[in-house]
Amino acid sequence: MCLSIPAKIIEIDGNNGKVEFSGGIRRDVDLSLVHTKVGDYVIVHAGFAIEKLDEKSARESLEIWAEIESYVSGP
């Protein structure tokens, strides 16, 4: 099972980039599979950006993940 959590591209250097996930977690990714620019949201799998998301879809997904996290964390 693959869980899809959007990440925002914050840097690009050729086919390499840095993305930021919710909570400020940053990772290096390979951007060679999608056409992107800084500020775009992508789905990352195994170190590759595999799909570009529009901002509305990314924000909706991030809201759902925040709800799941709060449910799992508990009060």
Secondary structure, DSSP 8 states (H G I E B T S, - for coil): -----EEEEEEEETTEEEEE-GGG-EEEEE-TTS---TT-EEEEETTEEEEEE-HHHHHHHHHHHHHHHHHHH--
